[in-house]
């Protein structure tokens, strides 16, 4: 156990040092996730008519929570893994007594820690400019939200890492992620809360992994009606589905990778 803790600390400290090397780049990455803040302005104006059952303050809180969830769950592993396979940089990592995925996990977790001060600064600025949207969730809500965000990150990472496995067969595995992102953008709750979707479409979307990446944890935080049990069970279920598919593709891809002489 001590050896595992030591390795984990080493991985995280190394990648954290790497992430804070270019702080200006981190700020740009945080700002690049500000689309929910822009959409908030659109929806708060639309909500003035009261057509969607949500007030402007509800929409403001919702999209602020979307911004926060995005900061915790953003991933880029498909582009890193694709480059490693295409350029042959995966080979030395395969010689190490540890699965290469842990390099990517450590990179993502360290980046979360490095970007949080900038993200929280923007949240503080938001409440300063829009104080009527300020609220303090209770402890139970924060705990449920925290678990949901962690599971959302795991699901988002596993999905993208599964797409990355196709780099063993094509040089542009990231194109699959780009195609997937179109559905993720519209069905996850990033563009609009699922509550404003037509009932038949909302029922269909709840059977997909998309709402559990953003809408579910956001709804928990801001207090929108949501089936908590179904949300957690569905998230874990989709994690297991993509994890199984990932391991199958990993084993098949390694055979092809070694066959290429890389």
Secondary structure, 3 states (H helix, E strand, C coil): CHHHHHHHHHHHHHHHHHHHHHHHHHHHHHHHCCHHHHHHHHHHHHHHHCCCCCCHHHHHHHHHHHHHHHHHHCCCHHHHHHHHHHHCCHHHHHCCCCCCHHHHHHHHHHHHHHHHHHHHHHHHHHHHHCHHHCCCCCHHHHHHHHHHHHHHHHHHHHHHHHHHHHHHCCCCCHHHHHHHHHHHHHHCCCCCCHHHCCHHHHHHHCCCCHHHCCHHHHHHHHCCCCCHHHHHHHHHHHHHHHHHHHHHHHHHHHHHHHHCCC
